[in-house]
Amino acid sequence: MHTTASTRGASPRPTARRRSYRWRVVDIVVASVIGVASGLVFWVWNLTYSPLSTPLEALLPGAQSLVGGVWLFAGVLGGLIVRKPGAALFTELVAATVSALVGTQWGPLTLVSGLVQGLGAEIVFAAFLYANYRVYVAVLAGAGAGLAMGINDSILWYPGASGAFHTIYIVCGVIGGAIVAGLLSWLLARALARTGALNRFASGREAAARS
């Protein structure tokens, strides 16, 4: 008697591994570590960004937001590594909280910025259903965070500025976010994955499969 795959006792065909969006303990720990480390970077940048932003502002008012991308990378990096819903928002908000606790000239409004900027990146990852983490998605996530920063800062810190200033500020924020928070975070995530430090994450397994 001939047997087929449908006969009783035949080995089942392998199925694709189902993606899980549930947060594990390791996800929470790593996202928190990324957020805390990024918050310390934010704090240092709070103290040192003026030498770069002041000449840009003098050259073209509003262009100072080009350097704002440094405050946006936490969310994008966390989203690229953890790859779970809420990762970008969580890491950016943790980073903003650490920056505020250590001390910042913007006080509690730093938390508002972290929330808005994290949402900007989170929305982009969600738009790709948390299933695509290629470089262009990272760049778009950085741009999304930059757009959120530009709009938020325009409302909070420059309410009386001209329309031209707001336009320049928002556009430059998008550019800075795309390059610094997007592209550089993607490169950093790849570099970390290649070391084997991310083997418990899909980002690390992808890097191992490519090597």
C-alpha positions in Angstrom: 0.0 0.0 0.0 1.3 3.4 -0.9 1.7 6.0 1.8 1.2 9.7 1.5 1.9 12.7 3.7 -1.8 12.6 4.7 -1.6 9.0 6.1 -1.7 8.4 9.8 1.7 8.5 11.4 3.3 10.6 8.7 5.7 13.3 10.0 4.1 16.7 10.1 5.5 19.4 7.8 7.6 21.9 9.6 5.8 25.2 10.2 7.3 28.7 10.4 8.3 29.9 13.8 5.5 32.0 15.2 6.5 35.6 16.2 5.8 36.3 19.8 5.1 39.9 21.0 5.1 38.9 24.7 7.8 40.6 26.7 10.3 38.3 28.4 12.3 39.2 31.5 15.4 39.5 29.3 13.5 42.0 27.1 12.7 44.2 30.1 16.2 44.0 31.4 17.9 44.8 28.1 15.5 47.6 27.2 16.1 49.1 30.7 19.8 48.9 30.3 19.6 50.6 26.9 17.4 53.3 28.4 19.7 53.9 31.4 22.8 54.0 29.3 21.2 56.3 26.8 20.0 58.6 29.6 23.5 59.1 30.7 24.5 59.9 27.1 21.6 62.4 27.0 22.8 64.0 30.2 26.3 64.5 28.8 24.9 65.8 25.6 22.7 68.3 27.5 25.9 69.8 28.8 27.9 69.8 25.6 25.5 70.4 22.7 25.6 74.2 22.7 29.0 74.6 20.9 27.4 72.8 17.9 23.9 74.1 18.1 24.7 77.8 18.7 26.7 78.3 15.4 23.9 76.4 13.5 21.3 78.7 15.0 23.3 81.8 14.1 23.7 80.5 10.5 20.1 79.6 10.1 17.6 80.0 12.9 15.9 76.6 13.5 18.8 74.6 12.1 20.0 73.8 15.6 17.6 70.8 15.7 20.0 69.0 13.4 21.9 68.0 16.4 18.8 66.9 18.3 19.1 63.4 16.9 21.4 62.5 19.8 18.3 62.7 22.1 16.4 60.4 19.8 18.5 57.3 19.4 17.4 55.4 22.5 14.0 54.7 21.2 15.2 53.6 17.8 18.0 51.4 19.2 15.7 49.8 21.7 13.1 49.0 19.0 15.7 47.5 16.7 17.2 45.3 19.4 14.1 44.2 21.5 11.6 44.1 18.6 8.5 44.1 20.7 5.6 46.5 20.8 6.4 49.4 23.1 10.1 48.9 23.1 10.9 52.2 21.4 8.6 54.1 23.7 9.9 52.3 26.8 13.6 52.9 26.1 13.2 56.5 25.1 11.1 57.3 28.2 13.5 55.5 30.5 16.4 57.5 29.0 14.5 60.8 29.4 13.7 59.8 33.0 17.4 59.1 33.8 18.4 62.4 32.2 15.8 64.3 34.2 16.8 62.6 37.5 20.5 63.2 37.0 19.8 66.8 36.2 18.7 68.8 33.1 17.9 72.4 32.3 14.5 71.4 31.0 13.2 69.9 34.2 10.1 67.6 34.2 9.3 68.6 30.6 12.1 66.3 29.7 9.7 63.4 30.4 7.2 64.9 28.0 9.9 65.1 25.3 10.8 61.5 25.9 7.2 60.3 25.7 6.5 62.2 22.4 9.8 61.2 20.8 9.5 57.6 21.8 6.0 57.6 20.3 7.3 59.0 17.0 9.7 56.1 16.6 7.1 53.6 17.9 4.5 54.5 15.4 6.9 53.7 12.5 7.8 50.3 13.9 4.1 49.6 14.4 3.3 50.7 10.8 5.6 47.9 9.7 3.8 45.5 12.1 6.9 45.0 14.1 8.2 42.7 11.4 10.6 44.8 9.4 13.8 46.1 10.9 15.8 46.9 7.7 17.9 50.0 7.5 15.2 52.1 5.8 12.8 51.3 8.6 15.3 52.4 11.2 15.9 55.6 9.2 12.1 56.2 9.0 11.8 55.5 12.8 14.5 58.1 13.5 12.8 60.6 11.2 9.5 59.9 13.0 11.2 60.7 16.3 12.7 63.8 14.8 9.3 64.9 13.5 7.8 64.4 16.9 10.6 66.3 18.5 10.3 69.2 16.1 6.6 69.6 16.7 6.8 69.2 20.4 9.7 71.7 20.8 7.9 74.2 18.6 4.9 74.1 20.9 6.8 74.0 24.2 9.8 76.2 23.6 9.2 78.4 20.5 5.5 79.2 20.6 6.0 82.8 19.3 8.5 82.0 16.5 7.7 82.6 12.9 6.3 80.0 10.5 9.6 79.9 8.7 11.5 79.1 11.9 9.1 76.3 12.8 9.4 74.8 9.3 13.2 74.9 9.4 13.3 73.5 12.9 11.0 70.6 12.1 12.6 69.7 8.8 16.1 69.8 10.3 14.8 67.7 13.3 13.6 65.1 10.8 17.0 65.0 9.0 19.0 64.8 12.2 16.7 62.1 13.5 17.0 60.0 10.4 20.8 60.2 10.3 21.8 60.1 13.9 18.9 58.2 15.6 18.0 56.1 12.6 21.1 55.2 10.5 23.6 55.2 13.3 21.4 53.2 15.7 20.9 50.6 13.0 24.7 50.4 12.5 25.2 50.1 16.3 22.6 47.4 16.6 24.3 45.4 13.9 27.7 45.9 15.5 26.4 44.6 18.9 24.7 41.7 17.2 28.0 40.6 15.6 29.7 40.4 19.0 27.2 37.7 20.1 25.8 39.9 22.8 22.3 39.8 21.3 22.0 36.0 20.7 18.8 35.8 22.7 17.1 38.2 20.4 15.9 38.0 16.8 18.3 40.8 15.9 21.3 38.7 17.1 20.1 35.5 15.4 19.7 37.3 12.1 23.3 38.6 12.4 24.5 35.1 13.1 22.6 33.7 10.1 24.2 36.2 7.8 27.8 35.5 9.0 
